[in-house]
Amino acid sequence: MKRILTAIDFSESTEKVIARAKKMIKESNGELLIVHSETLKSYLSAITTEFNQTPSMELINTQKKKIEGRLKEIHDNLSKDGINAECILMEGPTVDNILKEAEIFNADLIIIGSHKHGRFYNLLFGSIHKSLITLSTIPVLVIPPEDKN
């Protein structure tokens, strides 16, 4: 695998997802693209939860800068480990964004984490990784939320 796109959401599985991608990239001496997608709804949810304020463009931009800072930190850590990586913040529908970036990047593989949500949650809200598996023309590796060791 020479070109891996890794989609992260800053959940508890993010470190595990990045670690798997890092290992695969080191083995193949390839390139890594890390993407994070935000929607207006997710910005607004973070603002009302984190800042406990009425959303405004200023607070949306503050949240965006915070996410960009987290992506820069990930990029810097990967660079220190000798990993050729790029990190991108995308805005809009998550699945569409990931598939579009995978095509532009000419990815050989998409890596994404899964969550501990139950069947009822997935029935109501859907699942990003299941949608990617269904719609992607390239392989999708789903990292489970906990180790099975």
C-alpha positions as CSV (number, residue, x, y, z in Angstrom):
1,M,0.0,0.0,0.0
2,K,1.8,3.1,-1.2
3,R,-1.0,5.7,-0.7
4,I,-3.2,5.5,2.3
5,L,-6.0,7.9,3.2
6,T,-6.9,7.8,6.9
7,A,-10.1,9.4,8.1
8,I,-10.2,10.5,11.7
9,D,-12.8,12.0,14.0
10,F,-10.8,12.7,17.1
11,S,-12.7,10.0,19.0
12,E,-11.1,7.5,21.3
13,S,-10.2,5.4,18.3
14,T,-8.2,8.1,16.5
15,E,-4.8,7.2,18.0
16,K,-5.3,3.5,17.1
17,V,-6.3,4.4,13.6
18,I,-3.3,6.6,13.1
19,A,-1.0,4.0,14.6
20,R,-2.2,1.3,12.1
21,A,-1.8,3.7,9.2
22,K,1.7,4.7,10.4
23,K,2.8,1.1,10.6
24,M,1.5,0.3,7.1
25,I,3.2,3.4,5.6
26,K,6.5,2.6,7.3
27,E,6.4,-0.9,5.8
28,S,5.6,0.3,2.3
29,N,7.5,3.6,2.4
30,G,4.4,5.2,1.1
31,E,2.4,8.4,1.5
32,L,-0.3,9.2,4.1
33,L,-3.2,11.5,3.8
34,I,-5.1,12.2,7.1
35,V,-8.5,13.8,6.7
36,H,-11.1,15.1,9.1
37,S,-14.5,16.2,7.9
38,E,-16.8,18.7,9.7
39,T,-20.3,19.7,8.8
40,L,-22.0,22.9,9.9
41,K,-24.1,20.7,12.3
42,S,-20.9,19.3,13.9
43,Y,-19.4,22.8,14.3
44,L,-22.7,24.0,15.9
45,S,-22.9,21.0,18.2
46,A,-19.3,21.5,19.4
47,I,-19.9,25.2,20.0
48,T,-23.0,24.7,22.1
49,T,-21.4,21.8,24.0
50,E,-17.9,23.2,24.5
51,F,-18.5,27.0,24.7
52,N,-22.2,26.8,26.0
53,Q,-22.9,29.8,23.9
54,T,-25.1,30.8,21.0
55,P,-23.2,29.9,17.7
56,S,-21.7,32.7,15.7
57,M,-19.2,32.9,12.8
58,E,-16.5,33.9,15.3
59,L,-17.1,30.7,17.4
60,I,-17.2,28.6,14.3
61,N,-13.9,30.0,13.2
62,T,-12.5,29.4,16.7
63,Q,-13.6,25.8,16.6
64,K,-12.1,25.4,13.1
65,K,-8.8,26.8,14.2
66,K,-8.8,24.4,17.2
67,I,-9.3,21.4,14.8
68,E,-6.6,22.7,12.4
69,G,-4.3,22.9,15.4
70,R,-5.0,19.3,16.3
71,L,-4.3,18.3,12.7
72,K,-1.0,20.2,12.7
73,E,0.0,18.4,15.9
74,I,-0.7,15.0,14.3
75,H,1.2,16.1,11.2
76,D,4.2,17.3,13.3
77,N,4.3,14.0,15.2
78,L,4.2,12.0,12.0
79,S,7.0,14.1,10.5
80,K,9.1,13.4,13.6
81,D,8.7,9.7,12.9
82,G,9.8,10.1,9.3
83,I,6.3,9.7,7.9
84,N,5.5,11.6,4.7
85,A,2.0,12.8,5.5
86,E,-0.5,15.6,4.8
87,C,-3.4,16.5,7.0
88,I,-6.6,18.1,5.6
89,L,-9.7,19.6,7.3
90,M,-12.7,19.2,4.9
91,E,-16.1,20.7,5.3
92,G,-19.3,19.1,4.1
93,P,-20.8,15.6,4.0
94,T,-18.2,13.2,5.6
95,V,-18.6,10.1,3.3
96,D,-18.7,12.3,0.1
97,N,-15.6,14.2,1.3
98,I,-13.6,11.0,2.1
99,L,-14.4,9.4,-1.2
100,K,-13.6,12.6,-3.2
101,E,-10.2,13.0,-1.4
102,A,-9.4,9.3,-1.9
103,E,-10.0,9.7,-5.6
104,I,-7.9,12.9,-5.8
105,F,-5.1,11.4,-3.7
106,N,-5.3,8.2,-5.8
107,A,-5.5,6.2,-2.5
108,D,-4.8,2.4,-2.5
109,L,-6.6,2.1,0.9
110,I,-8.9,4.0,3.2
111,I,-8.5,3.4,7.0
112,I,-11.2,4.5,9.4
113,G,-12.2,3.7,12.9
114,S,-15.5,2.3,14.1
115,H,-17.5,3.2,17.2
116,K,-19.2,1.3,20.0
117,H,-22.7,2.4,18.9
118,G,-25.4,-0.3,18.9
119,R,-27.7,-1.4,16.1
120,F,-30.4,1.0,17.1
121,Y,-28.1,4.0,16.9
122,N,-26.8,2.9,13.5
123,L,-30.3,2.3,12.3
124,L,-31.3,5.9,13.2
125,F,-28.1,7.7,12.3
126,G,-26.3,5.4,9.9
127,S,-22.6,4.5,10.0
128,I,-19.8,6.3,8.2
129,H,-17.7,3.1,7.9
130,K,-20.6,1.1,6.5
131,S,-21.4,3.7,4.0
132,L,-17.7,3.8,2.9
133,I,-17.6,0.1,2.5
134,T,-20.7,0.2,0.4
135,L,-19.7,3.1,-1.8
136,S,-15.9,3.0,-2.1
137,T,-14.3,1.4,-5.1
138,I,-11.0,0.9,-3.2
139,P,-10.5,-1.2,-0.1
140,V,-11.6,0.1,3.3
141,L,-9.9,-1.1,6.5
142,V,-12.1,-0.6,9.6
143,I,-10.3,-0.5,12.9
144,P,-12.5,-1.7,15.8
145,P,-12.9,0.4,18.9
146,E,-11.2,-2.0,21.3
147,D,-8.6,-4.7,21.0
148,K,-9.8,-8.3,20.6
149,N,-6.6,-9.7,22.2
